[in-house]
């Protein structure tokens, strides 16, 4: 009886050990599968993050390039507007100064002609005075 009980106990112990070994192997496999699944998720997340970074960098580069073109075009248009405005201002100023110059030339010509008329008038007045003196001198000589 004792031998049978011991044999049965050994059998049960053996079965228990076998079950524990199988359970441990299953648990190790289960943990490895979970770790592999976690590692796959992390790798997938890392891949998606890297891909999003590449896409973001490409989009940003393209966006900045378009922005730079737009800003350059706006600056060029503004510069052209400023140049046109300056040109118009200077042309108006040149026209104004040309008109002033023409007026001044006309004034100078008028003053020259007035001066010539004044000189002629003065010359005629002096000539009349000289003639009057001559006539008086002649009368004095003829009177004696």
C-alpha positions in Angstrom: 0.0 0.0 0.0 2.8 2.4 1.0 4.6 1.6 -2.2 1.5 2.2 -4.2 0.8 5.4 -2.4 4.4 6.5 -2.9 4.3 5.5 -6.6 1.0 7.5 -7.0 2.5 10.4 -5.2 5.5 10.3 -7.4 3.3 10.1 -10.5 1.3 13.0 -9.3 4.5 14.9 -8.5 5.8 14.0 -11.9 2.6 15.2 -13.6 2.7 18.3 -11.6 6.3 19.0 -12.5 5.4 18.3 -16.2 2.4 20.6 -16.0 4.5 23.3 -14.3 7.2 22.9 -17.0 4.6 23.1 -19.8 2.9 26.1 -18.0 6.3 27.8 -17.7 7.1 27.2 -21.3 3.7 28.5 -22.3 4.2 31.5 -20.1 7.7 32.2 -21.6 6.2 31.9 -25.1 3.4 34.2 -24.1 5.7 36.8 -22.7 8.0 36.6 -25.8 4.9 37.0 -28.0 3.8 40.1 -26.0 7.3 41.5 -26.1 7.6 40.9 -29.8 4.1 42.5 -30.4 5.2 45.5 -28.2 8.5 45.8 -30.1 6.6 45.7 -33.4 4.2 48.4 -32.3 7.2 50.6 -31.2 9.0 50.0 -34.5 5.8 50.8 -36.4 5.3 54.0 -34.4 9.0 54.9 -34.9 8.6 54.3 -38.7 5.4 56.4 -38.9 7.1 59.2 -36.9 10.1 59.2 -39.2 7.9 59.2 -42.2 5.8 62.1 -40.9 9.1 64.0 -40.2 10.2 63.5 -43.8 6.8 64.5 -45.1 6.8 67.5 -42.8 10.3 68.6 -43.9 9.4 68.2 -47.6 6.1 70.2 -47.2 7.8 72.9 -45.1 10.6 73.2 -47.7 8.1 73.5 -50.5 6.0 76.0 -48.5 9.0 78.1 -47.6 10.1 78.1 -51.3 6.7 79.3 -52.4 6.7 81.8 -49.6 10.1 83.1 -50.6 8.9 83.4 -54.3 5.7 85.2 -53.2 7.7 87.6 -51.0 10.2 88.3 -53.7 7.5 88.9 -56.2 5.7 91.3 -53.8 9.0 93.1 -53.1 9.7 93.4 -56.8 6.2 94.8 -57.4 6.6 97.3 -54.5 10.0 98.4 -55.8 8.6 98.9 -59.3 5.7 100.9 -57.9 8.2 103.0 -55.9 10.3 103.5 -59.1 7.3 104.5 -61.1 6.2 106.9 -58.3 9.7 108.5 -58.1 9.9 108.8 -61.9 6.5 110.5 -62.0 7.5 112.8 -59.2 10.8 113.7 -60.8 9.2 114.2 -64.2 6.6 116.5 -62.7 9.4 118.4 -60.9 11.4 118.6 -64.1 8.3 120.0 -66.0 7.8 122.5 -63.2 11.4 123.6 -63.2 11.4 123.8 -67.1 8.3 126.1 -66.9 10.0 128.2 -64.3 13.1 128.4 -66.4 11.1 129.5 -69.5 9.3 132.1 -67.4 12.6 133.4 -66.1 14.1 133.5 -69.6 11.1 135.5 -70.8 11.4 137.9 -67.8 15.1 138.4 -68.7 14.3 139.1 -72.3 11.6 141.6 -71.2 14.1 143.3 -68.8 16.7 143.5 -71.5 14.3 145.1 -73.9 13.1 147.5 -71.2 16.8 148.4 -70.5 17.5 149.0 -74.2 14.4 151.2 -74.4 15.5 153.1 -71.3 19.0 153.5 -72.8 17.6 154.8 -76.1 15.3 157.2 -74.2 18.3 158.5 -72.2 20.5 158.8 -75.3 17.7 160.8 -77.0 17.3 163.0 -73.9 21.1 163.7 -73.8 21.1 164.4 -77.5 18.2 166.8 -77.1 20.1 168.5 -74.3 23.2 168.7 -76.4 21.2 170.1 -79.3 19.6 172.7 -77.1 23.0 173.8 -75.8 24.3 174.0 -79.3 21.4 176.2 -80.3 21.9 178.6 -77.4 25.6 178.8 -78.2 24.8 179.6 -81.8 22.3 182.3 -80.8 25.0 183.8 -78.6 27.4 183.9 -81.5 24.9 185.2 -83.9 23.6 187.8 -81.5 27.0 189.6 -81.4 
